[in-house]
């Protein structure tokens, strides 16, 4: 099981760009703030059109859901999945408006 304390190390190893953000949050780090950073990182990849890198983030989020503690599962569900799904819905709606 992945614990709350392991999440910054796991994500920092997979996505080194997140380490600087995690260092800023070291004093207030929780599963929720860590997952919020990961969510922002993923959303920025999608905005820039880096779909392959975003897919890797989705795989990581799935791993966290499968192997994480209840706190991690809740953080991923409540922050990552909710935010990314909202972003995708908004992006699709904006694309449809622009195509009219």
N, C-alpha and C positions, 0 to 999 in steps of 0.2 A: 504494500500500500504506500502510495506517495503521501507524504505529510506536508503540512503547511510550511514547515521550515525548509523542505527540499525544493519547493517550487521555484524560487529564484535561481538556484543552481541548475536545475534541469532546463529551465527556459533560457538562462544565460549561456549555457553550453550550446544549446541548439540555435540560439539567435543572439550572437555576441553584441549586436547593436543595442540590445535591451539592458546590458550590464550598466551602462552609464545611468539609465533611468532608475535601475534598482539601487544603485549607490546613493542617489538623491533621496530615495525613500527608505533608506536603511533603518531609520529610527521609527518610522510608522508603518513598516512593512507588515502586511497581512495577506492572506490569500486573496482577499478582495482587491487590494491596491495592486498586487502583483498581476492578477488576472486583468485588471483594468488597463495596465500598461501593455500587456500582451494583446488585448483587444484593440487598443489604439494603434499598435504596430501593425496588426493584421488589416485593420481598416485602411491605413495609409498605403499598404501594399495594394489593396484593391483599387484605391483611388488612382494610384500610379499605373494600374493595369498589369501589375506583376502577379498574374494569376497562379503561376507555378509556385512561387514562394508562399502565396496565400493558401494554396492547397496543402502545403507542408504544415502550415499553422493549423489548418482544420484537422489534420492527422494528429498533431500534438494535442489539440483540444479533446479529441476523441480518446486519446490515451489517458489524459487527465480524468476524463469522465469514467473510464473503465477502471483505472487503478488508483484514483485519488481517494483521500479520506472524504467523509461526508461534507466537511467544510469546503474542500476543493471542488467537489461535485456541485455543491450549491453555488459557489462562486462562478464556476464555468457556466452553469445553467442560467443563473440570474444576470450575469454580466456579459460574458462572451457570446453565448447563443442569442440572447435577447438583442444585444447591440448590433451584432452582425446581421441578424435577420431583419431588424428594423432598417439598417443601412441598405441591405439588398432590396427590400421593398421600395424604399425611397429612390434608390438608383434606378430601379426598373421603371417606376412611375415617371421620373425625370427623363429617362430615355424615350419613353412612349410619348411624352409631351413634346419633346424635341423633334420626334419623327413626324409629327402632324403637320 
